[in-house]
Structures are given as structure tokens and as C-alpha cells.
């Protein structure tokens, strides 16, 4: 269960100064400066920012624009490494208060895998959080620096308590995947605060509210089917808590904060060991003889991760950051692992689809597979014609971007891309609504009911 | 009842009904008459009537109404150009002096001269390509040639040529500017016909990076700056810029440019 470290130290690491959504950090080092593990190299004045730390010992080669797995170039600190384990002094925090925890999360640079700094998830502006969820439904986030299943269970529960304290929430839950027997075994039978824990399944209308009452506890562990997608937060909130998140709002609007196993573990380490977030567990897919999960330092180029894990297969293929369906294909392997990287996938040449999109044959296969009951065929046509108002009437915001529709499409229409394109266009309208009146601008925020 | 009376009766009933409804309609149209400004109708008859929305309003009639209400400028219709503006000015009692007609101009020479970083399979649209890794072109400032401007043009004046760059047909172009606002990379700008020398590159990348990506991009070598007899060219932030008020279109920079980035337009 314990993830292996990379056997070889990379020659250089590329640490992007922007690993979250928002304003990039300001570099705190100069070219030629020596750095050690855990040293803060980038900080942000903004409340919604998150610090960046060095993951290696070495010397700063340069601060320049370097490729980022999201595709664009981002200002990054490039460090030439030296073999050394020298670290800054890690100071554990004892009995932290809620504000201490928030400050600790910010200065340790803890960021959710979907790109939002954890302190913004726990303390959103002008909103109160009453329930904290840890989403452990995706197996690639499950592995960690745990030696035994019991350690995983207890550390997650401790981390959940810390997260709840930081958010000022009264209730908390860990959500497991129902077919993930390993994690369910780790939690069931665990004694926590003098009580025997039971992993409760979310079935029908039995959501966590039911189990809070049923088990007479403020912390429950539940399991549900895996939900896959890039924007699952609102759907996940509804599935677990039964609270409907209005269109255009976030789970914070209904008082729910969603964290991942990675950020929970990072907070646990930050409190108990004083370690900032400079290492992360990623999973590997599609490579031969490679471990399923590996512990890497943030900033390690993909090239070094793959070389240390058995190297590339003989024929060339497609390198993808994050999952096969919704990840971003990379044009260079000199991109670093960041806080938002969960997986490196490698696609064999025979699996790569290069088909040109042809006309829709109205087979409705996409309608059958859509997990949120949208009409992807209709939305794709509207998006292609630039009729974004009508896309919105077809509830395009509810799309969780799982990519099922694009995969089953026999005409190989790029449905997910069209949907993202339309969503982007709608977001742009929110951002800079021009003063001029136009027939195409009838979009208003639906927060508070439409 | 024989057939004759039946015929007469039905004709009489129908005719009577028609008359009654006609009288009602006349009364209603008199009583509920909406006062419209005759100026609006006159302006409407002058406007091109394409309803393209290039003026920024919902259509030609909306624009006409707003001109009368003093919300819109009289030269607000880019399609009609100076002629229409002058006629509207005559109706509204305003004088207009003619400016030079401007056409969209492509500030990129890349196209097939620019390398592709990766192979793109997906929706044919520049904005969609931009969302993925800033586009497949090696240069972040270049034209992606996927024809968003072509689809934005309501008059069909733009086509993508064999060099993968947009070409504007000046005989059809109405200078509405819709292509300029549609381009996600800001490649298209308005340029006057009299401004003859243009630098067909927008890249602020360092010379080395430009050379790696594109054979015709500005590498900021400053040769044009040094050779210009009237000091009209300055290189700022790795890109040459021409001060059109000083330029005499002598063509020296066009000859000297090692990358052939500078274009002299309208050579006889």
C-alpha cells in the first residue's frame, strides 16, 4: 500500500509559480540562489493564493516561462538539483486553533486537485460551511504515504477533524467508492472516539443526513458508486448530501466543502510534522512494468518520472496529464508534476483516435450514457452554431465533463470539446458584460433562484 | 330553399362581416395609433438593411431609432460607410467630413511558415484550439488559420488561402469589424490604404524563440531600425513598430529585413 519514492533524483526540477486557479505567486528567490527542501520560493499576498515550496536541494538555474501540464506556459522556478536531504526545520503545530489552521494551509501551499486552494474551499467569502466531505472515490488519489490500512483510516479521520475545525463545520464525512474493497476494509471496524465505525452505503434516499442520525455521530464514513468527471463537485454534493446546488453556484453556497485525500493527508502532515506540500502521489497508466502509484516531488518533469519507472515503451504514443478521457495531451515531456496532477497516462499508438467528426446520425447513444440526464447531441449542435443562450436553456452548466458522450459517439463528434467551448463562451459573458445592449446577452446569475 | 337564395345569403353574410371587420380595423388603427418619428423610417430606407449588428445594436431599425434618440453616432453604420453617414447627417442636420476607408489587415505572416507543436484533432475553430495549450502553432501570437474570422464575416469577404492565412476581399468587405472582434488572438487590425508599410508579425518572443518557431517572424534584430532614413521604426519588447506618420514608404526596410517580415502594400 505504501507508495514508492522515485529511485532517481531528477537533474532539474521545474516548479511552476502558479499551481492553483488565481494570481501566480511572486518568486522569493533569484537566479543562482541555493535552496533546500521545504524552502518557500514563491508567495502570494492575495488571500486566495497559495505558497510554493522547493522540493529539492540545489541551485536556482533560472526563473522563466516553462510549459505547464495545463498546456500554457507559466512562470516557473527551475532548480538544478544536488544529492542532499537537507530540509528547513519542520515545526509541528500543537492544538492549533481554526485561524492557525487556515494560516497553516495557506503557508504550506495546500491546493485541491481541482485547482482551488484548500483555505478558499474551507473559508469561502461570505459563506459558512457546515459539512466537510473528503472525496476518496477515485482510486488514483487513494494511495498515499501510509504503511498500513489502519494508519490510512486513522490519519484520514484525524485530517477530517482538522478540516472541520478549520472550516468551523459541525459535520464531516469520508466518501469511499463502493467497489473499493481495500479502503472499505481499512475503515470498517476501526475504533474512533470509542465507537466502532461502519462504512454505510449511500442507497436511494439514504444520504449522509440519514446516517448522521442513524449512527448518532457527527463523522461518518459512507460509500457510493464512482463518479468520474472534471466538474463533479455540484453533482457529488447532491449525491452525497441531497442538497441541490443552484446553477452557477458552488457547493459552498449550500454549506458544503469538498476536499480530497491528497489535501487531507497534506494537512495532516503539515500539522503533525510541520511539512509543507512539496511531495505528491500520482498514479501511472499505460506504461509497462511500472508501479501503480509513485511518490514524486512536485516539479519533477514527466520525463524523469517515466524513466525512473521503467522508461517509455518501444513505440511512440500519446502522453496525457491526468486521466485518458478528460486530461490534457502533452506535446513535450519536459512538463512538471504539479499539485493538480493526479495521473500520468500513456496511450499506445493503436488506441489514439484521429477520426474526423462527421454528421450526427441521431442515434442518441450519448443521451443514454449521460450521468446527469442532459441531451449532449442537442447541446453539441447548439454550441457548434454559437447559440449559447439556448445551450444554457438546455442546462449546459450541469455537465460534469465526464466525456462519456464523446467516447460512445459513432460519428466521432467532439461533443465534450464543444460543450467546454460553449461553457467557456458563457463564462466570458459573465466576466466582461459590455455596456452595449445586444440580443445575445440575456445571461444572468441564477444564484438565489431563477 | 333554392340554390340562388342560398348563394345570395352567404355572399351577403360574408360581405357584411368583411365590411364590419374592415370598419373596426380602421377605427382601431386610428384610435390606437403609435406615434413614430418619420425620421426613423427615412433613416431605415437609407441603411443597407443587412441587419448584421456590426453597429452594436439589435439591427438596422434599432440603430435608426437610436440615431434619432441621439444614442448612436450618425456614422455608426460601418457597412454603409461614408455615403450612408452623409445622408443620415443630412437628415439629422449634422455635417460630416470624409475619413479614409479602413480594411482589416492580417498581422501575421506565419501560416505554413510556422511550425506546429502538435497534431490537432477536434473542432475546427480558432477559439477551441486556443483553449488547448494556446493553439498548435509554435508561436503564441500567430494566426491559427481555423477560420473563426471566415465564419464571423456576414458578407463572405474572408477566405483561408493555401498559405493557411485569412485573405480579405476588399471589393466585398464593408469594414464592419466583426472579424476583428472575433479573432481570439488579435491578429486582425484596421489599416488604412495609405499606410503602405506594415510589419506582419505580433510576436513579442525573443529572437531565438521566434526563429525556432517561424521562418518569417520578427526577431528584433534592429536592422530595420538602423536602416530607416526617417527613424520611423523602433524595436520595443522584441517587436518592430512603425510610426505611420513618419514613414515615407521608401521600401528600404522591406529589402533589408532578413526574415521578410515587413510588407510594402500596393506596389504598382
Interface residues (C-beta under 8 A of the other chain):
Chain A: X70 X71 X72 X73 X328 X329 X331 X353 X354 X355 X356 X357 X384 X414 X417 X418 X420 X421 X424 X425 X436 X437 X438 X439
Chain B: X53 X56 X57 X58 X117 X118 X119 X121 X122 X123 X125 X127 X128 X131 X132 X133 X134 X140
